[in-house]
Amino acid sequence: MDELAVRADAITKRYEQAVAVDDLSLDVYRGEFLSFLGPSGCGKTTTLRMIAGFIEPDAGTITVMGEDMTNRPPHQRNLGMVFQSYALFPHMTVFDNVAFGLKMRKVPAAERRQRVERALELVQLSAMQQRYPRQLSGGQQQRVALARAIVIEPFVLLLDEPLSNLDAKLRKAMQTELRDLQQRLGITAIYVTHDQEEAMTVSDRIVVMNQGRIMQIGAPEEVYRHPANEFVAGFIGQVNFVRGRLARASTGWLFTGDLGLTAHVADDAVRPAAREEGIPVDLAMRPEAVTLRSGSAISGPCGTVMRVIYTGASTTYQVRLEGGQLLQAVDQDRPGARRWREGDPVAIELAPESLFVVPVAD
Amino acid sequence: MTSAAQNQRPERRRGRVDIGGVLLRLYVILVALFLLSPIFIILLTSFTPTESVEFPPRGFSLMWYGRLVDHLEGNPGTKPGLTPSILMSAQIGLVVAILAVVVGVLVAYALHKYAFPGKEVFRNLFLLPLMFPQLVIGVGLLLVFSEFRWFGYFERLVIGHVILTIPFVILTVGASLEVYEQDLEEAAMGLGANPVQTFFLVTLPLIRQGIIAGAIFAFVTSFTQFTVTFFLYSGSTKPLPMWIYEIVVMSVDPLLAVVSILLIALAIVVVVVLSKLVDVRRLFGGR
């Protein structure tokens, strides 16, 4: 796991005036599943396509398995690419699609057949060998694309939003299937997605990107629980922000919000860049860390339930605090749990271990 | 429009005569008649039993079809050279189709794939023969060829026709390049295909439809091309349009109608074959 598969060293790509990828450096280890996550236009796809060789970086180097690939054309890189559009060759059968890469490598016919069959078995499409892509469903087509990419035993598997053309249910199933397959093969995978839940489901590590730069690299739990900044906190999961300032307390910090909300925050819940008295910071609370109580029971800040959104497994409440701030709270749908209605006066209780303080994004 | 108003419409239609609909149908029929009337007239004339063209024909006979067979066989008493003319035009058409496809595919591919300065100028330049008066092209080529005499009449005709037909190939191939996804070429390269392999194994099969359509257009255009041919041909064997023209000069003969029917039949065969092979509507940008 510690051996390097891919190293991007200070790669930059500019288009006209805009910088798509800005001085990005990154190590990807062998056998890991790494995701680029970010909003559209954040440079994640450009980065992937530079690794694949479809785009040449303006500056910086890309190394794969210890070899400098920066100026090597894509057909000499031995990487397996899976596209959002599947990109199956419509004039070839499933078998010929999967065999294409082996033919280009001049693998003898008998071995080719064996390897194609094994790859199709892995994606459970052995029965479809003689079909044409148009005769398959979207999910099946993407599985063929996957088989076509892994059959060449690439150094790295590159996946560019491979599931975003599938419907929600199938997408969920394919996520776990993809992860299983990657684990079984022990292959290095680099994945691009704008869907944070998807990234968290499949990845060992997530690279959160914005405006061509890496915002944070970390395991799913790390980026969720300890986001590096306001952008990461807001992009991964739901989050409430309250602007305020910090003051040192006997243990940790005391946060005083602009709207009169105060909270104690442990030292390690404050990102290093925010550890300073008096500068503006954001207190971030996940909705599941906000609990609603009836007004008189506790002494926390008070507010009114503005909206109730029931989604089955949980209920989301929008609460307007007395200072005017809007907060979201999420309750699991447990039997016997208190249900609030619009207009109910409530008090807010915060789970101190789920709070964190991030620097204000510029 | 509210949904209530939409619901009312079908009911009203049942009760009254839909004047707009009737007028529209009438209009469509009239336009179709206008467009097709020359063909009808030719068809009727070709069945005339008389020695000269009369319309409407006095009766029905296959006499002139018989005469056509005589001409094709080169029997005595007929105007000689019909069969050699057809063969010659077919030969020219084939060579023209092949050359136009080779050049047209390369041009269309370059225009589709690469960004280079003056790209739009080049695109319009290549399509210019479509809009340019053929008379001017004919005269221009005549002037050039009378200066540079190293081409025989066959090569001259081929060159002239290729100029006229390249735009068809560029348009049909360009349209089929538009509809397939760039990803496919990248997928091929990602799997280890070099640019040449990618072109022949992926790109070319995918634009096959456009190539076939362009080749057929090129062949038919060359086979029936008159204006440019008129300026460039010489020699004892004449291309088919010249052979037909020579009859016209002498007299308006019912044989003309029969030959025309033959050409129409060829056109119909082409259209049928074309629609079987390719999605014609998609080729012209329809959805």
Boltz contact constraints between the chains, C-beta under 6 A:
constraints:
  - contact:
      token1: [A, 54]
      token2: [B, 186]
      max_distance: 6.0
  - contact:
      token1: [A, 74]
      token2: [B, 189]
      max_distance: 6.0
  - contact:
      token1: [A, 74]
      token2: [B, 190]
      max_distance: 6.0
  - contact:
      token1: [A, 75]
      token2: [B, 189]
      max_distance: 6.0
  - contact:
      token1: [A, 75]
      token2: [B, 192]
      max_distance: 6.0
  - contact:
      token1: [A, 75]
      token2: [B, 193]
      max_distance: 6.0
  - contact:
      token1: [A, 75]
      token2: [B, 194]
      max_distance: 6.0
  - contact:
      token1: [A, 81]
      token2: [B, 190]
      max_distance: 6.0
  - contact:
      token1: [A, 83]
      token2: [B, 183]
      max_distance: 6.0
  - contact:
      token1: [A, 85]
      token2: [B, 181]
      max_distance: 6.0
  - contact:
      token1: [A, 85]
      token2: [B, 183]
      max_distance: 6.0
  - contact:
      token1: [A, 87]
      token2: [B, 183]
      max_distance: 6.0
  - contact:
      token1: [A, 87]
      token2: [B, 184]
      max_distance: 6.0
  - contact:
      token1: [A, 87]
      token2: [B, 187]
      max_distance: 6.0
  - contact:
      token1: [A, 91]
      token2: [B, 205]
      max_distance: 6.0
  - contact:
      token1: [A, 100]
      token2: [B, 191]
      max_distance: 6.0
  - contact:
      token1: [A, 101]
      token2: [B, 191]
      max_distance: 6.0
  - contact:
      token1: [A, 101]
      token2: [B, 192]
      max_distance: 6.0
  - contact:
      token1: [A, 104]
      token2: [B, 191]
      max_distance: 6.0
  - contact:
      token1: [A, 104]
      token2: [B, 192]
      max_distance: 6.0
  - contact:
      token1: [A, 104]
      token2: [B, 193]
      max_distance: 6.0
  - contact:
      token1: [A, 105]
      token2: [B, 192]
      max_distance: 6.0
